[in-house]
Amino acid sequence: MDSYWRDRPVFVTGGTGLLGGWLVQHLLERGADVTCLVRDWVPQSRLLTEWMRVKVVRGDVRDQATLERILGEYESHTVFHLAAQAIVPVANRNPVSTFETNIGGTWALLEACRRSPQVKSIVIASSDKAYGEATQLPYDERTPLQGRHPYDMSKSCADLIAQSYASTYALPVAITRCGNFFGGGDLNWNRLVPGTMRSVIRGERPVLRSDGTMVRDYLYVEDGALAYLNLAEKLGADPLLRGEAFNFSYEQPLSALDMTKKVLGVLGSGLEPRILGEASHEIPAQWLSAKKAREVLDWVPRFQLADGLARTADWYRKELSK
């Protein structure tokens, strides 16, 4: 167990999500005392099926009074804010609920933290989508935040709000910007990796919503969880990190079709993907530079892309054979 985390009171929003489940696992392995805010009961989530050694409080991340009560009663020292509506097509169909959760939920959480003096470090999950579409590639932390479509804009706003709280109130908050997470436990089947793995394991041709040319960063979820722990520890020790944002990336941009082929390869499948070309309001190409995280946080990923895909394939084989 890591002495920094042993018995440390930690509050996590979004614990039933992909990243949240793995983050909670790594916190528990290090002996942290974890409390999670849960809005919707997701029986298949890793949090509820595999990691029940947490305190679970039912509530909505937009409810500032509930957040203040949790932070006060459970004496939380570290906060990880992951709760969000994270599916781009859903955001395009339902922009208001996306804005309410992703933007309103962020300011409610930050205001609750501001009013809770025991909170020592806060990590806010932004996204590479917060940058919007930029001509500079790869994106670094100096790239302007200029999301245009609902999900991208919600992440730009939440990111800027976090920076505002750090600057105005000296709130100990830092921001992560990661690419597309993949890994065991992702139950959003319209995402590329889980959707492709489920189709192939069932002997069906995988489906690409886009035309296959969109280029993205992909990051194995356990590397994402470990990056969050790294940032929270460093933030707790160094006030100069307040308001800073960090990209985390393998720095290996791949088109959707290339990533699909890698998934097919790790599963040993010769199936040809079916390309629909239906995706809209999505950025053609974006990937990240992780130079700042390497130099400032001494961050080094534990896994490689191929390792992460192999571990992910193992999880889905077991899960879908039940």
N, C-alpha and C positions, 0 to 999 in steps of 0.2 A: 504493500500500500504506500502511496505517496503521502509523505507527512503533511504537505500543504493542504491536501484535501481531507485527511482523516478527521472525521467528526465535524467537518465544516458545513454549516447550514447553507444549502444551495436551493434556489428557486428556479424552476424551468417552466417556461410556457412553450406549448407546442410539443410536449413530450410524446404524444401519440403519433407524431409524424416520423418520416424516415430518419432524418438527422437526430431528432429528439430521442428516439428509441436507443440509438447507438451512443449518444452523449450520456444518457442516463446510465446505460450499462457501464461505461468507462468511469463515471463518477462513483457508482456503487463499488466497482472493483477497487477503487482507491479509498473507500471507506467514508465517502461523503454522506451527509444527512440530507436527503433529497426530498423536496416538496414539488409536486407538479400541479399546474392548473390544467384542468381538462374540461372542455366544453361539450364535445360530442363523445359518447361512449363508442369506441371502436374496438370490438371484441378481438379482431384479428391483429391489432397492433402489437408490436413487440413489447411495449410498455406493459400491457395488460396480460399478455400470454406468458411472458418469460421473466419479467422483472417487477414482481409485486412488492419488493422491499422498499417502497416509496410511500410517502404521504400524498394522497390524491385529494385535491379540493375541486369540486365542481363549480364552474363559473365561466364567465366570458371575459376575454382580455380587454374589452372595451369598458368594463366596469371598474372604474378607478377605486371606488370604496372597497370592493372585494380585494383588489390587489394590495391596497394599504393594509387591510386586515391580515392578509396572508404574510406580508413582509414583517408586520409587527408581531403577530402571534408566534410565527416560526423563526423569528430573529435571523432572517436570511442575510448572509454576508456577501454572497455572490449570486448574480442574476444572469440567466441566459434567456434572451427573448427570441424565440424561434416561431411563435405562433403567427400564422399568416395564411391567407388564401393564396396558394402557390401554383395553381394550374392556369397557364396562359389562356387556353380557350374558354375556361370558366370565367376568367376575368373579363374577357371580351364580351361574353354574354351577360355578365352580372357585374358591371363596373361599380355600382353603388356599394354593394356588400363588400367588394374587394377594397374599396377606399375606406370604408368604415372599419374594417378589420385591420388592414395593413397600415393605415395612417393613424386613424383614431386609436387603435389598440396600442400603437407605439407611444403616442403622447400620453395616454393614460398610464402606461407602465412607467414611463420616465418621470411623470409627475408624482406617481406613488413612490418611486425610488427617492426622488428629491425630498419627500416628506418623511423618509424613513432613514434616520441617521446611522443605523447599523449596516446599511448597504455599503460595501467597500469597492465592489467592481461590478460592472454591467457590460455584457457583450450583446450587441444588437446584430441580428442577422439581416444584412442587406443582400445584395445580389449583383452579379455582373450585369443583370438587366437594368440596374439603376443608371448605368452609363448611357443607356439608349443606344442609338446608332451613331458611331463616330468614325471619322476617316482614319484616325491613328490606330494602328494595330501593331503589337498587342496593346490593350488598355492598361495603363498604370493608374496609380491613385491620384494623379494630377488631371486625368481626363475628366472633363465636366460631366456632371450628372444631368442628363437631359432626356429622360424617358419621355416617350410620347404616347404610347398605348397604355391601357389601364393598368396592367400588372407592372410594366416598366415604370410608369409614373408613380405608382404607389410606393415602389421601392426607392425611387429618387427622393420622394417627400419624406419617407420614414428616415432615410439616411441623413438628410439635411436637418430634420428635427433633432436627431441624436446629436449631431454636431452643435446645434444651437444650445442644447442643454449643457453640453460640456463647456462651451465658450461662455455662456451667460451665468451659469450656476456652479461652475467647476465640478459638475457631476462626473464621477469616475466611470465614463462610458467610452467604449471603443467599438468599432464597426468591422464586421467581416463582409467581404464580397467574394463569393465563390461562384464557380461555374455550375454545371448540371451535376447534381449528386446522383450516384447510382450505388446500389448495394442491396443485400438481403433485407427484406422487410418493407420494400416499397410496394404498396398495394394500389398505386395509381396506374392502372394498366394502359392508359393512353399515353404514358411516357415511353420513350423509345426502348430503354433497356428492359424494364419488366414486361412490357407488351411483347417485345420480340422473344424474350425467354419463354414466356407462357405459350406463345404460338408454336415455337419450335418444339418445346417439350411435348406439346399435344399433337405434333406432327402436321401443323398447319403452316402455311406461308405467312411470314410476318408482314405487317402492314405499316407503311410509312405515310403519315398524314401529309408531309411536305413533299417537295420534288426530290428530296435527298441531297440537295446541294448546300443546305444551311450548315455553316461551320460553327462549332461550339467547343468549349472546354468541358471535359468530363472529369469528375473527382470522386474517387471511391469514398464512401460515406465515413468509414472509420478514420481515414486521414482527415476528413472534415471535422469529426468529433475531437480528435486529438489536437487539431489546430485551434479549436475553440478553447480547450483546456489550457493550451500554451498561452494564448492571448490573455485569458483571465488571470493566470498566474503573474504574467509580466505586468499587466495593468495594475494589479494589487500592490506591486512593489515600486512602480515608476509612475508618478503623477504626470510626467511629460507625455505619456501615451494617451492622456485624456483627449477625446475628440478625434483621435487618429483612426484612419481606415486602413485595412490590409486586404490585399488580394491573396487568395490561396488557390494554387493551380499546379497541375503537372506540366503546364506550358507545352501541351501536345494537342494543338487544334485538330479536330476531325470533322469531316462532313457527316451528316446523319447517315448517309449510305455507307461510308467507311466504318462508322461505329457499328452499324448493323452487321456488316461483314465480320467485324471482330467478334461480335456476340455469336454469330453463326459458327465462326471458327472454333471458339472455346467450347461450343456444344457439339462440335463435329457434324454439323448439318450442311447439306448441299441444297437446301431449299432456297428459292429465289424470292426476294422481297417483292411485295406488291406495292407500287408507288402510286398514291392517290393524287398528290399535288394539290391538296385542298387547304393547306395551312395559309392563314392570312394574318396581317399585322404582326409579323415576326421579323426580327433583324436578320439579314442575310448572313453576316459573319461577325463573330466577336470571340475574342479569347484574351486571356489575362497574362500580365507579367507578375510573377511572385517575387521579384527581386527585393522589394522592400521587406517582405516577411522574412526572407532568408537573412537579410543583413541586420534588421532591427530585432527580430524575435529569435534568430537562429533556428528558424523553422526548416525542417527537412522532412518530406513525406516518408512514412514508414513503409508504404507499399508502392508498387508500380501499377500502371494501368492494367497490364496483363494479370498481375496477381489479384487485383481487385475484381476483375471480371471472372476469374476462376473461382474465387470465394463466393461471388454472387451467384454463379451458376450452380454451385453446390447447394446453396440455400434454397434456390427455386426448385431444384430437382427434389429435394426432401419435402418442401412445402407442398408441391403440386402432386406428390405421390400419396398424400394422406387421404 
